[in-house]
């Protein structure tokens, strides 16, 4: 399963909580959040565009860095 890296403009625990909430609504994804680095890694078979649109629902600026 590919691991996608995203930069998300998170500044606090509330921000990472919002990211966690939107990602928990997706089926078949596992994710890791690095708040100090403002990075989110998502393991999923879903298209990167679907993951990006899901992350944008938390209201933060999101940038896709590619697969790792």
C-alpha positions in Angstrom: 0.0 0.0 0.0 1.5 3.4 -1.0 2.3 5.9 1.7 1.4 9.5 0.8 3.0 12.5 2.4 1.1 15.8 2.9 2.1 19.1 4.4 -0.9 20.5 6.4 -0.8 23.9 8.0 -1.3 22.7 11.5 -0.3 24.9 14.5 -1.8 23.1 17.5 -3.4 19.9 18.9 -6.8 21.2 17.7 -5.5 21.3 14.2 -4.2 17.8 14.3 -7.5 16.7 16.0 -9.4 18.1 13.0 -7.1 16.1 10.6 -7.7 13.0 12.7 -11.5 13.5 12.6 -11.7 13.8 8.8 -9.3 10.9 8.2 -11.1 8.6 10.6 -14.2 9.0 8.3 -12.3 7.3 5.4 -12.4 3.5 5.2 -9.1 1.6 4.8 -6.6 4.2 5.7 -3.9 4.3 8.3 -2.2 7.6 9.1 0.5 9.3 11.2 0.6 12.9 12.1 3.9 14.8 12.9 2.6 18.1 14.3 6.0 19.9 14.8 6.9 19.1 11.1 3.3 19.8 9.9 3.3 16.5 8.1 0.7 13.8 7.6 1.5 10.4 6.2 -1.4 8.3 4.9 -1.2 4.7 3.9 -4.1 4.0 1.5 -5.0 2.5 -1.9 -7.1 5.6 -2.5 -6.1 8.1 -5.1 -4.0 11.0 -3.8 -6.6 13.5 -5.0 -9.3 11.8 -2.9 -7.0 12.0 0.2 -6.1 15.7 -0.6 -9.8 16.6 -0.8 -10.5 14.8 2.4 -7.7 16.7 4.2 -8.9 20.0 2.8 -12.2 19.4 4.7 -10.4 20.3 7.9 -10.1 23.9 6.6 -6.2 23.9 6.5 -3.9 24.6 3.6 -2.7 21.2 2.2 0.2 20.4 -0.1 0.9 17.0 -1.5 4.6 15.9 -1.4 4.2 12.6 -3.1 4.6 9.0 -2.0 7.4 7.8 0.3 
